[in-house]
Structure formats: structure tokens, C-alpha cells
Amino acid sequence: MHWLLMRTRRTLALLGHEYPPSYLLIAYAGYGLTVITAAADRIVHGPTGTEWLAIFAAVAAGFTPMTGVCHKRHMWKPMLTIMTSVTVGLFWIVPVQADAAALLLVISVTMSSAVALLRENIFDVAVLLGVLGAGVATERVEQGWLIAAMICFGVAVGRLLQAQLLLLRRERQARASQAILDRAGMAREIHDVVAHSLSIVLLNVTGARRALQQDADTDEALAALKDAEAQGRAAMTDVRRTIELLRTDGESELAQPGLADLDALVNTFRRAGTSVAYGARPFAEELTSATELAIFRIVQESLSNASRHAPGTLIEVTIGPALDGILIVVVNDIPDDARRHPGGSGLGGMRSRTELLGGHLTAGRHGNRWRIEAFIPIPDTAADAGYGDVVTERHDTHAATDG
């Protein structure tokens, strides 16, 4: 039994299909039982010497596909059809009433249809119907039309089994792809939370160090350290909240950051010593939580990158409605001594967030400035203001800051 099970698994592997071994074992059992029944019917009627030879040869041919003597992937299916034809032909040398041998044609075509390509299936059906036609012509088969109908039914059953298997395979592939997307989303969310928090902590620690080194202003250094401590505790809370969000299925009751949190986000960078000019225009309609989260994360990551790679420069952030969408622009000067930094996972995460919502993001040098521009569409919504209005407000905010 163990040998048969291992042989069955090997046959299924050769065929490239993922049926449970029990499927093929049941088919083999039905096929073998039919061969034995057809042989027993003839033995009961007392065959002669040559008829005994035909019966033994038919049994041997019938069991040949089950032995797995053919280990080539594309030979098992035609071999099953050919050996079935040989088996039935040998049995018909010894005719009997109510012959079970014709049922081998039905079982064989059902088994091959479950694993065969369409062109292979056409070959199998043509060969087996030809054998059936020969049996009807030689009066070895009664009610040939019924056997022909059963062959067609067997083809339908086999093709349905194969279609079901393909659907299950696609479902598993879709689940695997979704798992990859989920892991990517987890990595992106954790990166955004941790990178932002660490950037603020480092900025505050750097400010405290400079205050102590330059003028021994302990009050300013103490304030910076307190801010770093508070930001570190907030980071731990954010990480726990993010992990909890990722553990839950569907929408979580825990609040996610959005547009209302942008002012607090900008103020954390300002308190850490980064100059930020921030301007935002209101939207005519309420945005979805996914869109607000994407805007928040894009601004958060852009501020973190700018403060890390271009410290001391003014960062200009503008958010507002554009034609059928939302436009986020973050611009900062590039210091003369700034080194080129390869694009990391932060930029890729921002682009991924934007594209998941149907938008696009560009990032790169514009003269001596670094510019990130993200557009997120709003379906069936016409914006009240264009990009020109947002840019004007941004310059006003910038002027006010410089003043």
C-alpha cells in the first residue's frame, strides 16, 4: 500500500497537477476492478487455450498504466488511452453478454480529461470513440450509443475537475500575492512611524548638544531633551498602535493620523529646530481615511528626509485641491555640501501609497532644490481651486516665515 501511494504521488507530480493522491487511487481502483470484472466474466464461460492468452494479455495491458513504467510527463496520458484500447480489443476477442470491458473506455477518458490539455483530450476521445465504433461494427458492443454518451459525460467530468483544480491554484496564488502585499504594507507603516519618530528624537538631541556646547544654555538643552523624551514615548505608542492595526482584520476602531494631525506633525519638526513653511487649502468634500493617511505619511516622510539630508534649510509644504484630485508638494534647498543619497525604502513607500490610490509621485532635483510632488485623484470630484492657488498660498506662508 505504501509503495502504491508513493507511486501515485510520483505520477501526479509528473503530470504537474496537485490532486490529492486519493483521487488517483480511487480512479485506479475503479479501473482495476473493471479489468478484473471483465476478465472474470470471460473466465466463468470457460475460455479455450488462445482465449486464455487473450484474457491474460488484456489484464496485463490493463494494469500497465498503474505500474508507472512510463516516467515521462507527456507519455502517461497517451499511454493510458492506448493501453485501454489494447485491453478492450483483447477482451473483445472473447465476447460475452453484458460486457464490462466497454466501461474501461469511460473510466480512461475521465482520468485523462482531468489532467490533459485540450488537444490531448481530443486525441483521447477520437481514439476511444474509434475503438467503440469498431466494437459496434463487429457486434462486440450492445447499445453503443449509450457508451458514447457515457464517454462524453466522462470528458465533461474530467474537464470540470481540472477547472476546479485550476481555480483552487489561482486562489492560492492570489492569497500568496495578498500576503506579500500585506507584509509590504506592514513594513511601510512601521518604517514611516519609526523613521519619523527617530528623526525628531535625533533633531532634539542634536539641538540639546549644540546648546550645551555653544553657550551652555541648560534651559534650552533641557527643553530639547524633554521634547526628545516625549517624542520617544509617543513613538512607542505609535508603534504599538500600528502593530495593533496590522493585527486586526478590516477597519480598526483605533484612529489613524490624517489631515487634522498635520499641524501637530509640522510643530514637532519646528520645535526640534527645523524651519517649515506649511500651507494647506480646505477640500470641498470629506476625504477617505485611506487618502488622509496617505497624505499624512507622505508629508511625514518628506519632512523626515529633508531634515536628515538637508539640515538647516527651509522646508516648504503645500497641500491643496487640484483638478479632480489632491496635490502635495514638498520643496527644500539642497546644501552645497550635501552628498547624493540613493533612494531608500521611504521614497518607495511614498510612491507605493500614492499609486495604490491611483495617483503618482515624482521626486528629484529642480535646480538647486529637491522637490517631491504627489497627486492623488478624487473620483467624480471637481476641485474648487487649481494648483496655482496652492502655490500662491505657499509663497505667502514662506514670506511670512521669512519675515
N, C-alpha and C positions, 0 to 999 in steps of 0.2 A: 504493500500500500504506500509506503514511504517512497519507494522507487517511482511508482506511478505519479505520485503528487509532484515529485521533483521533475519528472519528465514533462508533466503538464505545464508547470511553471516555465520550464525552458522553452516549450513550444509557444506559449503565449508571449514570452519575451522575444522570440524570433519573429513572431508575427507583428510585433510592435503595438500590441493592444494591451489594455490594462483590465481586462475582465478578471473577476475572481477565479481562481483555479476550479472552484466548484462548478462554474458554468461549463467549462470544457469537460470536466469529469462526468457531468450529467449527460452531455451530448455523446461522449464516448460510450457511456453505459447504455444509452438508448440505441446507439448504432451497433454495439457489440451484441446486445440482446436480440436485435432484429436479425443479425447474421446467424446467431445460434438458433433462433426460431426457424428461419428459412432452411437451415441445414437439418434440423430435427424433423421438419415436415417431410423431407425427402428420405431421410433415413427410415422413418416409420413405414414408408411404402416399399422398402426392400430394394434398394438400387443394385444394379449389376456392377461388374468389375470396372468398366470405363466410367460409369456414373459415380462410383465411389471416388474415382480420381478427380472428376469434375467438382464433386462436393468438397473434398479436401482442399483443392486448389482455390475454390471460391472462399472458403473460410480463411485460408492463408492470405489471400488478396484483401479480404475484408478487414483483417486485423493489422495489415501492414502500416496504414497511416497512424495507428495508435502506438506503434513501437518507436516512432521518432527516428526512423532510419535516415530520413532526409533532414539535414540540419541547416539547409539554406532557406532564407526567409521567403523567397519568392517561388519556392518549389512545393511547399506544403499544400497550398490551395489547389493548384492543378493536379498534384499527385492524389489528393483526396477524390477529386472528380474522376480522374482516370481509373484509379483503383476501384472506385464504386462501380463504374461502368463495367470493368472486367469482372468484378464479383457478381453483379446481376446477370451478365451474359453467361457466366459459367453455371450459375444456378438454373438458368433457363434451359440448359442442356437436359436437365431433369425436371420436366414440367410437373406441377402439382396444382390442385384446386385451391382457391383462396390463398394464393402465394403471397407471403410476406416480403419477398425479395424486392418487390417494386417500391416498398416503403423506404428502402435504402436510398432511393433517388431523392425522396423528400427530405430525409434527415441530412443527407450530404449537402444539398443545395442550401438548406437553412444554416448549417455550420459555416459553409464558405461565404454566404452572404453577410454573415456577421463580422467578417474580417476582410473581405475582398474589396478591391476598387471596382468602380462601375464597369470598366472594360473587362476585368477579370470575371465579374459576375455574369456579364453577357456570354462570355465563353462557357462558363459552367452551365448556364441554363440551356444554351444551344446544344452542348454535348449530351446532357442528360435527357432533354426532350428528344434528341435523335435516338438515344438508346430506347426510350419509351416507345417512339414510333416504330422502331424495329421489332419491339416486343409485340406491339399491336398487330403489325403486318404478319408476323409468324404465329399469331394466335397464342402467344405465351402470357398475355395480359388481358384480364377481363376489366371492362369499364375503364379504358384508357383515359377517357376524358376526365374522370374523377381524379386519377393520379396526376394528370396535367394540371388540374385546378389546385391540387394539394402542393405541387411544385411551386406554382405561382404564389400560393399563400406562404410557403416556406421562405421564398425570396423576400416577401414583404416583412415577415417576422424578423429575418436576419438583418435587413436594412434598418428596421426600427431599433433593434438592439444596438447596431453600430451608431445610429444617430444619437441615441441616448448616451452612449459612452462618450461621444464627441462633445455633447453638451456638458456632461459632468467634467470632462477635461478642461473645457473652456471656463467653467465655473471655478475650478481650482486655480487656473491661471489668473483669472480675474481677482480671486481672493489673495493670491500671492502678490499681484501688482498693487492691490489696495494696501496690503501690509507694508510694502516698500514705501508707498506714498505716506502712510501713517508714520512710519519711522522717520521719513524725511521731515514731516511736519513737526514731530516731536523735537528733532534736532534743531530745526529752525526756531521753534518757540523758545527752547532752552537757551540757544545761542543769543537770541535777542534780549532775553531777560538778564542773563549773566553778563554779557558784554556791556550792556548799558550800565548796570549797577557797578561793575568793576571800573568802568571809565570814570564815573562820578567819584567813586572812592579814591581812585588814584589822583584825580584832579584836586580833591580836597587835601589829601596827604601832601601832594606837591606844594600846594599853597601854604600849608602849615610849615613845611620845611623852609620854604623861602622866607616866610615871615620871621621865623626864628633866626635864620642866617643873616638876614639883611638888617633888620632894625630891632630884633628881639621883642617884637610885639606879641607878647604872650596871649593877650586877649584875642587878637585876630587868629593866632595859631590854634588857640583853644576852641574858637568858634568853628574853624575849619575841621578840626578833629571830631568835634561833636556832630557836625554835619556828615562826616565820613562814617561815624558810628551809626547814625540814624539811617543813612543810606544802606549800610551793610545789613542792618536789621530788616529794612524794607526789602532788600534783595532776597533775604531768606524767606520772607513772607511771599514774595512774588514767585520764587522757585517752588515753594510748597503749593501755591495756588495753581501754577501752571501744571505741575505734576498731577494734581487732583483733577484738573480739566482734562488732561490726557487719559486719565484712568476711567473717566466716565464715558458712557455711550450717549451719543446725541448731544443735545444742548444742555449745558450745565447751568445750574442756578447761580453759580459764582459769577460775579461781574467781571467782564473783561474790559481792559482800557479802551477808550475811544476818544472822540473829539473833545469831550469835556475835560479830559486829563492832559491835554496838550499844554495848557498854561502851566500846570504844575511841573510837567516834564521840562519845559523851557526854563522855568525858575530854578530847577535843581542844577542845570548847567551854569546859569548866571551866578548862583551862589558859589559855585566851585571856581569862578573866575573866568568863565568863557563868555565872550560878548556874542549875544544872539539878538538879531533883529527879526521879530516874528510878526507876521501879518496874516490874518485869516478873514475870509468873507463868509457870511452865512449862506446856507443852502436852502433852496425853496422847499425841498421835501426832506423828510427824515431818511437818513441813510441806514442801511442794514448794519447789524453788529459786525458782520464779517468785513464790510467795507471800512467801518470806523476802526476796527482793529488793524487792518492793513495800513491805513493812513498813519495811525499812531506808531506802528512798528517801523515804517519807512522813515518817518521823521526821527524816531529814536535812534535807529541805526545810523542815519546820516549825521546826526549830531555827534554820536559817539566816534564815528570815523574821522570827522573833521577835527574834533577836539584832540584826537590822538595823533593824527598825521600832520595837522596844521595848527599847533597850539599858538594862542595869542592872536589869531586872525578873527575877523568878524564873520560870523555865520549868518546868512540871510535865509529865512524860511518863509515861504508864501504858500498858502493853501486857499483854494477857491474854486468856484464853479467855472467850467469851460463848456464848450459846445457839446451837449449830451454827455457830460462826464465831469470828473474832478481832476484838477491839475495840482500836483505837489512839486515845488521847485525848491531845492536847497543849493545855495551857492556860497563858496568861500574862496578867499585868496590862497594861492599856493606859495609858501615861503621860498625864498631863493635857495635855502639850504635843505629843502625838503627832498628826500630820496624817493625814487619811484617804488611804490608798493604794489605787489601783484594783487589782483582781485581775489579776495578771500570769500569765505562762506557767507559773510554778511551781505555783500553785494549780490551774490547769487540768491540769497534768501529774499531780499527785497524784490528782485526781478521775478522770482517764483511766485511771491504773493500777488504781485501785480498781474502776472499772466493768468493765474488761477481765476481772477475776477474778470478776465477778458481784456485787460489793458496791456500796456507796455511801459518799459522803463529804459532810459538811456543814462549813461554816466561817462564822463570823460572831461578832458581839458577843453576849455574855451579861452584861448589866450593864456593869461597867467592866472586863470581861475578854474576851480573844479566845480562842475555843475552836475547835479542829479535832477532829472526831470521824470516824473511818473504820471501817467494818465490812466485813470480808472473810469470806465464807462458806466453811465447810469441808464439802464434800458428805459426807452419811452419817456425820457425826461429832458426837457429843453431848459438849459441853464439860463438864468437871468442875466448873467454877466459873462464877458469873454475874458480871455487871458490878459488882454491889455489892461483891464481894470485891476486885475490882481497885481500886475507888475507895478502899476502906479502906486497902489497902496504899499507895496513892499518898499519902494523908494522913499515914500513918505515916512514909513517906520524907520528906515535906515537913517534918514536925515534927522529925525527926532532923536535917534540914539546918538548920532554924532554930535548933536547939539548938546 
